[in-house]
Amino acid sequence: MKRFLTIILLFFLSILTISSFGQLITFYIEKSLCISCGQCISVCPVKAISIDWVNYKAIIDPMICIRCGACALVCPTGAARPLFAK
């Protein structure tokens, strides 16, 4: 039930976000804010997030990302951010 409510919340947030900022393209990780805690990796439903073992920072594969925003909701530093078309 909790997962269902989270998905509904993300859906409505995405509608508000699209109308406010333009089309959501994908999410990305702001490298300077990432602390490699792995919380985003654990919540990603399609496993689009991994750790770059060279820089020890999370990275999001835009080809796999479904733009649900779960990573942005759990990121303690706000490193996971949406990328919008202008």
C-alpha positions as CSV (number, residue, x, y, z in Angstrom):
1,M,0.0,0.0,0.0
2,K,2.9,2.4,0.9
3,R,4.5,1.8,-2.5
4,F,1.2,2.4,-4.3
5,L,0.7,5.7,-2.5
6,T,4.3,6.8,-3.3
7,I,3.6,6.1,-7.0
8,I,0.4,8.1,-7.0
9,L,2.2,11.0,-5.2
10,L,5.0,10.9,-7.8
11,F,2.5,10.9,-10.6
12,F,0.8,14.0,-9.4
13,L,4.1,15.7,-8.7
14,S,5.2,15.0,-12.2
15,I,2.1,16.6,-13.6
16,L,2.7,19.7,-11.5
17,T,6.3,19.8,-12.4
18,I,5.7,19.4,-16.2
19,S,3.2,22.3,-16.2
20,S,5.6,24.5,-14.1
21,F,9.0,23.9,-15.7
22,G,8.5,22.3,-19.1
23,Q,9.0,18.7,-20.1
24,L,10.9,16.4,-17.8
25,I,13.7,14.7,-19.7
26,T,15.4,12.6,-16.9
27,F,17.0,12.8,-13.5
28,Y,20.7,13.3,-12.9
29,I,23.1,13.3,-9.9
30,E,24.8,16.5,-8.9
31,K,28.2,15.0,-8.3
32,S,29.3,17.7,-5.8
33,L,26.3,16.8,-3.5
34,C,26.4,13.0,-3.8
35,I,27.7,11.2,-0.7
36,S,27.4,7.7,-2.2
37,C,25.0,6.6,0.5
38,G,23.2,4.3,-1.9
39,Q,19.7,5.2,-0.9
40,C,18.8,6.2,-4.5
41,I,20.1,2.8,-5.8
42,S,17.9,0.9,-3.4
43,V,14.6,2.7,-4.4
44,C,15.1,2.8,-8.1
45,P,12.4,0.4,-9.5
46,V,14.3,-0.2,-12.8
47,K,17.9,-0.3,-11.4
48,A,18.9,2.7,-13.5
49,I,21.3,4.0,-10.8
50,S,24.7,2.6,-10.1
51,I,27.9,3.8,-8.4
52,D,30.8,5.1,-10.6
53,W,33.7,3.3,-8.9
54,V,36.2,5.8,-10.3
55,N,34.6,8.8,-8.6
56,Y,32.5,6.9,-6.0
57,K,29.4,8.9,-7.0
58,A,26.0,7.6,-8.1
59,I,25.1,7.9,-11.8
60,I,21.8,7.5,-13.5
61,D,21.5,5.8,-16.9
62,P,19.0,8.0,-18.8
63,M,18.2,5.2,-21.2
64,I,16.9,3.1,-18.4
65,C,15.4,5.8,-16.1
66,I,11.6,5.9,-16.2
67,R,11.5,9.4,-14.5
68,C,9.6,8.3,-11.5
69,G,11.5,10.6,-9.1
70,A,11.9,8.0,-6.3
71,C,15.7,8.8,-6.2
72,A,15.0,12.5,-5.6
73,L,12.6,11.8,-2.8
74,V,15.0,9.7,-0.8
75,C,18.3,11.6,-1.5
76,P,19.4,13.1,1.8
77,T,21.5,15.8,0.1
78,G,19.3,16.6,-2.8
79,A,21.9,15.4,-5.3
80,A,19.3,13.6,-7.4
81,R,17.6,16.3,-9.5
82,P,15.2,16.5,-12.4
83,L,16.5,17.7,-15.8
84,F,13.9,19.7,-17.8
85,A,13.7,20.7,-21.5
86,K,13.7,24.5,-21.9
